[in-house]
Every structure is written in C-alpha cells, then in structure tokens.
Amino acid sequence: MTFKPLLVLAAMALLSHVNGALASERIASAAKLTFGDASTLFIADWKNGRIHAVTVPISTAKADAPAPFNLSDIQGPIAGVLRVSRSSLRFEDMVVQPGTGLAYVAVTIQQDKATNKPAVVTINSAGKVQKIDLANITQKSTPVTDLPGADANFWRTLPYRSLTVTDMKFYENKLYVAGLSNQEFASTLRVYDYPFTGKPSATTVEIYHPVHDQIETRAPIRAMTIMSLSGVPTLVAAYTCTPLVTIPLTDLKAGTHITGKTVGELGWGSAPTGIVTFSAGEENYALITNSSRAADLLSFSVISDAAAKPGLNTPIKWPTEPYLGAKSIMVPMSTVMRLDNLNKELLLALRRDEASGRMQLVSIPKGAYLRLSDFVNEYDFKDYKYPPNDKWSGYHKYFRAIEGFPELSQ
C-alpha cells in the first residue's frame, strides 16, 4: 500500500511529460506559411520556437487555370467562420496551394496578450472560407535553434521573437528559413532537411547596406526566393530599406558566418513584404512587393548580371541618386501585403483597400500588374470609342472580364 502514492506520482510525472511534449508541438502562432508540395504546408510558430509541417488535403477544385479572385472583403467572412470580431484579426501571411487555386491565409486573433491565438483558413475564388483545425491536424514539428531573447521588444510591444522567422522557402527537399537568432550576428539563415531529421544548419549573415552606409549583421532578411543565376542555385534576399542581396546556396554551411553580396539598392523607407518569381514571355522575373511604395520588377538576367559584379560598397547619394546596382522597373502594386502565383497568367494579392480599409483577395495579371477597376479613366466613359486597331482594347476586355465585369468587356 505504501508504494501506491509513488506509482501515482510516477504516472502523473509521465503524463505531465507526455502532455508537455504534445504541448510543445501545438501551434501557438502562425507567422509565416509556405508549401513544400501540394499536401505539405509549413507553418512558422515563433511563440513555441518551432516549424510545423502539416498535412493538408489537396483541393478537389484542382484545375489547370484556377478561377480569378475578386473578393473585395475577406475580413468579414473570415471573422464569421472563426466567430470573432472583424477588428480582432491581424493578417499574417497568404500562400496559394500549388495547382489548386486555393488560398491559405494565416491570421492572429487579437483579444489580449494572454489569449492571442493563431488561425489558418482556406479561401477559394468563390469566397468560401473554411477553418483548418490546427489542434487536430496531422503534423511533424522541429525546433528552431538559438531563439532570440524572450523578454526584449522592438518599439515597446513587438517581441524580438516574433522575427524568429521572417520568411521561408522550400527548395529541393530543404526548407530555407530566414530570421533572427540569439547569436552575436543575429541575422540568420537556417536550413532544414525534410522530412525533418537531425539539427538544422545555421549560418549568420552580414551585408553592406548602401542607404545606411554600414555593414549590418542584425537586421534580418524580410523576403527571399531561390533562383538559378548563371546556373548557380542562389538565394536572392531583400532587406528593409531596401538592399537586394545574393547568396549562393553552397555558401550556407553550418556554424559559419558569411557576407552576402549586395547587388542593388532599391530605395529607402520601406520593408519588402514578399518576392515571387515567374515566367512572362521569354524572360523570368522576380517581383518584390513593398510596405510603403510601388513594387519592384527585376528580370533574372538583370539580377544575374549584377551578381557577376563585385557588389556594392559605397553609399547612395541622397536625394539625387537614391538607387544603385540592379535596376528594377516600378510596377503599381503599393497596397499589396502578400503575393503569390495563382497560375501562369495571374498573381494573387492579399491587399487592403485604401478607402474602406477592407482586406481583399484579388487577382492581378502578370505583365500589367494592376486592376482596371481600381481606377476611373478615359476608357471607362460610356461614350468612349476605341480608335481603329487600338492596341489596348483587347487587353481591357480581358481585364474587365477577369475582374468580374463581363458586361463591360463586350
């Protein structure tokens, strides 16, 4: 009889250990999303310091050319499905499930500091919202090494740890993760083999920032992609205020400190919100969206040519010469928060309407990088007649149709 309390205590300790292990793999935050393949969604969880790989169904709406999105308010429908107020939603990220045309959107439900919780929903082009059950989803999980300090904040309320993961990309069975660490050189690139096995390699990164005229080791990459430059798989990264940097993947070795090559200075006072790559015509492009200005469009050839040179090491001449290195083309997408490829012809943009403040999910044609219905101009008046052989009339008919105004495309 005297041994029963000990057995009970041992059982309780074991149960506590098991519950603790399970708790460590619960998804406590969803800051960044990316797909590995159509059934594997990676979720960056800065609160638990983990990367989760969750298994998601492949949409039965799979199509070669997913339908355009023209959703002028997704905040209300998402709030309704989650049974929360519209104002409680903080939008974190958006990605398109490959080959399906289904958008995955991560949000934080903001109630108070103690009860903020994550949610991930899917949205199709018809506006149907479905909640992903994060508590009961099939997943694998791995820890993020060398987490930033738990008690430090930027601007009083933004935790350092919320920048543990600032972007993720999956390439050839490896997950590349940018963000902060607790190392002396805080800007870090972590590389995970997938399926998750062993520890990730971690490489700290420094760059030269022409706007600030200094070597920087703390500020993390904010958006990145992987492309082949002159046959070399290369990570192309954009930082805040806005240096563009190339890093050959072969340079990313565990425990090393490297210098990324600054190949362009795209402008000050803005943070990149994402990079997508795609083909248009006979050229491949990278499109960088920004928090406070127009988007930057660069061809692979322009980036490759800049990467073949020594790299930038002198400051900009403000205000007369604010740009250096690789030259981008300005495209009118200043209100875009997140961007992904929808199909070969269309991008999908998560953006906020500047007049109503509503969060939207809309398609934008590659090559045009705008929506006609955002404007009123000469072409929109009922008595306007296109001149014979006008080069824009066909494009305008197409744009009006995919933007949900087929009656105006006749």
ZIZIRA-V989592 format. One line per field, one symbol per residue. ss: DSSP state (2 for helix, 1 for strand, 0 for the rest). Layout:
ss=???
This chain:
ss=00022222222222222222222220000001111000011111100001111110000000000000011000222222220002221111111110000111111110000000111111100000111000000011111000000000110001122220001111100111111100000011111110000000111111111000011100000011111110011111110000111111222000001110111110000001111111110011111111000011111222222220000000001000100110001110000111111000011111110000001111111000000222000222000000000000222222222200022200
